[in-house]
Amino acid sequence: MNGYDAHHPDNDHGVISPTAALSSMPYTPEESISFAHYLMDSLGNKVWGKYGFYDAYSETEDWFPQHYLAIDQGPIVVMIENYRSGLLWNLFMGAPEIKAGLKKLGFSSPRIR
């Protein structure tokens, strides 16, 4: 691995970004929590540091750079809290501007009045 690379199906080096799975927690709680346990129990300090999970790694390439990317840290915390309490979703759906916009776009829900 030579650092950042634009990963896609034709350019796959087995790189995993923890933020993807962990930020999906409200949608895939069992899988996301299981992945978090795998990271901590099996990979530990290879993927975890002082500020949380490192940006990416590849077990197949034995590549474990200990780097953070701030844009990846935020979604993890926000979406875990959203899974835990619904706080962010409730704040978002409670905003009058959001409700008005969703109505204009033709969305309907008991939360949009």
LUMZA-637228 format. One record per residue (C-alpha): residue number from 1; residue in one letter; x, y, z. Coordinates in steps of 0.001 Angstrom, whole numbers, plus 500000, padded with zeros to 6 digits. Each point is the difference from the previous one (the first is absolute). Layout:
BEGIN
REC, seq, type, px, py, pz
REC, NUM, A, X, Y, Z
...
This chain:
BEGIN
REC, seq, type, px, py, pz
REC, 1, M, 500000, 500000, 500000
REC, 2, N, 501335, 503405, 499067
REC, 3, G, 497581, 502231, 501850
REC, 4, Y, 496707, 501383, 498736
REC, 5, D, 498483, 498344, 496974
REC, 6, A, 496581, 500378, 498389
REC, 7, H, 498479, 496637, 500862
REC, 8, H, 497320, 498511, 497783
REC, 9, P, 499107, 496495, 498759
REC, 10, D, 502754, 500054, 497360
REC, 11, N, 502535, 501335, 502528
REC, 12, D, 499376, 498031, 503188
REC, 13, H, 502881, 499482, 502423
REC, 14, G, 497819, 498688, 502811
REC, 15, V, 500014, 503372, 501761
REC, 16, I, 497400, 500345, 502729
REC, 17, S, 498864, 503342, 501397
REC, 18, P, 498474, 499476, 503455
REC, 19, T, 497915, 503145, 499630
REC, 20, A, 497842, 498367, 497311
REC, 21, A, 498791, 497100, 502117
REC, 22, L, 499886, 501883, 503288
REC, 23, S, 498098, 502949, 498530
REC, 24, S, 497405, 497553, 498696
REC, 25, M, 499050, 498971, 503532
REC, 26, P, 496416, 501388, 499879
REC, 27, Y, 499355, 497941, 496846
REC, 28, T, 502067, 496865, 500719
REC, 29, P, 500343, 499874, 503786
REC, 30, E, 500828, 496299, 500359
REC, 31, E, 502598, 500035, 497236
REC, 32, S, 501524, 503331, 501059
REC, 33, I, 500278, 499013, 503656
REC, 34, S, 501462, 496636, 499013
REC, 35, F, 502574, 501782, 497835
REC, 36, A, 500911, 502349, 502870
REC, 37, H, 500584, 496960, 502215
REC, 38, Y, 502128, 498401, 497289
REC, 39, L, 502102, 503140, 499678
REC, 40, M, 500594, 500294, 503729
REC, 41, D, 500334, 496301, 500840
REC, 42, S, 502009, 498831, 496992
REC, 43, L, 501926, 503030, 498742
REC, 44, G, 500154, 502244, 503071
REC, 45, N, 502735, 502634, 499861
REC, 46, K, 500649, 499287, 496307
REC, 47, V, 496765, 501873, 499238
REC, 48, W, 499347, 501982, 503205
REC, 49, G, 501911, 502888, 501511
REC, 50, K, 499713, 502955, 502336
REC, 51, Y, 497267, 501675, 497926
REC, 52, G, 498025, 496925, 498951
REC, 53, F, 500157, 497794, 496928
REC, 54, Y, 502623, 500710, 497382
REC, 55, D, 498813, 500958, 496534
REC, 56, A, 500579, 496750, 498101
REC, 57, Y, 501907, 496735, 499928
REC, 58, S, 500510, 496879, 497921
REC, 59, E, 500454, 496612, 501638
REC, 60, T, 500684, 498390, 496620
REC, 61, E, 502900, 502395, 499383
REC, 62, D, 501089, 500106, 503669
REC, 63, W, 499554, 503777, 499771
REC, 64, F, 499091, 501772, 503237
REC, 65, P, 500866, 503705, 499715
REC, 66, Q, 499329, 501799, 503238
REC, 67, H, 498403, 503103, 498501
REC, 68, Y, 496788, 501815, 500738
REC, 69, L, 497787, 501807, 497545
REC, 70, A, 497784, 502472, 501844
REC, 71, I, 497151, 499684, 497524
REC, 72, D, 499807, 496297, 500916
REC, 73, Q, 499964, 500514, 503758
REC, 74, G, 496874, 502188, 500146
REC, 75, P, 497538, 497632, 498309
REC, 76, I, 500968, 497123, 502283
REC, 77, V, 499140, 501892, 503185
REC, 78, V, 496908, 501667, 498549
REC, 79, M, 498500, 496820, 498596
REC, 80, I, 500710, 497915, 503095
REC, 81, E, 498150, 502630, 502028
REC, 82, N, 497228, 500061, 497428
REC, 83, Y, 499658, 496227, 500314
REC, 84, R, 500091, 500197, 503793
REC, 85, S, 497487, 502809, 500534
REC, 86, G, 498675, 501279, 496665
REC, 87, L, 501180, 503470, 501041
REC, 88, L, 501307, 501162, 496626
REC, 89, W, 497075, 498600, 498041
REC, 90, N, 497522, 501609, 502395
REC, 91, L, 501758, 503368, 499799
REC, 92, F, 500142, 499790, 496210
REC, 93, M, 496365, 499000, 499613
REC, 94, G, 498923, 502644, 502522
REC, 95, A, 501451, 502888, 498000
REC, 96, P, 497231, 502009, 498298
REC, 97, E, 502174, 500565, 496916
REC, 98, I, 500495, 496256, 499556
REC, 99, K, 496292, 499280, 500355
REC, 100, A, 499137, 502718, 497472
REC, 101, G, 502603, 498727, 497553
REC, 102, L, 498834, 496405, 500280
REC, 103, K, 496375, 501070, 499463
REC, 104, K, 501012, 501961, 496874
REC, 105, L, 501783, 496911, 498709
REC, 106, G, 496851, 497924, 500500
REC, 107, F, 501146, 497908, 502963
REC, 108, S, 497409, 498942, 502547
REC, 109, S, 500429, 498680, 503513
REC, 110, P, 498291, 500326, 503362
REC, 111, R, 503051, 502044, 501031
REC, 112, I, 499332, 502564, 497242
REC, 113, R, 497024, 502118, 500951
